[in-house]
């Protein structure tokens, strides 16, 4: 399906992609090709990863399994 119109982030450029996470219609500039997310979702996912306890694990421990 072809979609035309302005990017939902910048409202200037033409839509080229749909975010795989939030379904926002975005232009090339506001789309991350590597993961298929818009820049807003990419930033949000990055914050979630930074806030995990993985950085606070004891030395030599990668994961906990129960």
Legacy VTK file of the C-alpha trace (Angstrom):
# vtk DataFile Version 3.0
C-alpha trace
ASCII
DATASET POLYDATA
POINTS 66 float
0.000 0.000 0.000
1.358 3.381 -0.963
1.041 6.190 1.533
1.579 9.841 0.735
1.558 12.899 2.898
3.820 14.676 5.359
5.990 12.990 7.972
4.254 12.848 11.357
7.397 14.105 13.112
8.643 16.982 10.947
5.441 17.558 8.896
7.631 18.688 5.984
9.055 15.686 4.176
7.099 13.014 2.328
6.322 9.761 4.143
8.515 6.834 3.119
8.254 4.432 6.081
5.962 3.145 8.819
7.435 2.512 12.271
7.237 -1.184 13.173
6.632 -0.291 16.829
4.142 2.602 16.897
2.969 2.663 13.245
3.862 6.353 12.876
4.310 7.450 9.250
7.742 9.019 8.860
10.232 10.267 6.279
13.704 8.829 5.608
15.289 11.292 8.040
13.137 10.138 10.967
13.377 6.379 10.384
16.023 3.965 11.660
16.551 1.377 8.893
18.555 -0.943 11.145
15.705 -1.698 13.550
12.659 -0.472 11.633
11.611 2.146 14.213
10.994 5.865 14.000
13.538 8.045 15.802
11.184 8.549 18.762
10.791 4.804 19.364
14.524 4.287 18.804
15.261 6.826 21.537
12.666 5.303 23.868
14.003 1.777 23.404
17.522 3.091 24.025
16.418 4.634 27.338
14.819 1.364 28.390
18.023 -0.559 27.668
20.162 1.981 29.529
17.928 1.719 32.578
18.158 -2.049 32.933
20.011 -3.780 35.724
22.442 -5.409 33.292
25.022 -2.742 34.119
24.695 -3.482 37.843
25.413 -7.223 37.741
28.284 -8.594 39.846
31.552 -9.287 38.025
31.443 -12.442 35.923
27.630 -12.662 35.878
25.923 -12.155 32.542
22.386 -13.344 33.244
20.310 -14.888 35.976
18.268 -17.974 35.147
15.596 -19.478 37.325
LINES 1 67
66 0 1 2 3 4 5 6 7 8 9 10 11 12 13 14 15 16 17 18 19 20 21 22 23 24 25 26 27 28 29 30 31 32 33 34 35 36 37 38 39 40 41 42 43 44 45 46 47 48 49 50 51 52 53 54 55 56 57 58 59 60 61 62 63 64 65
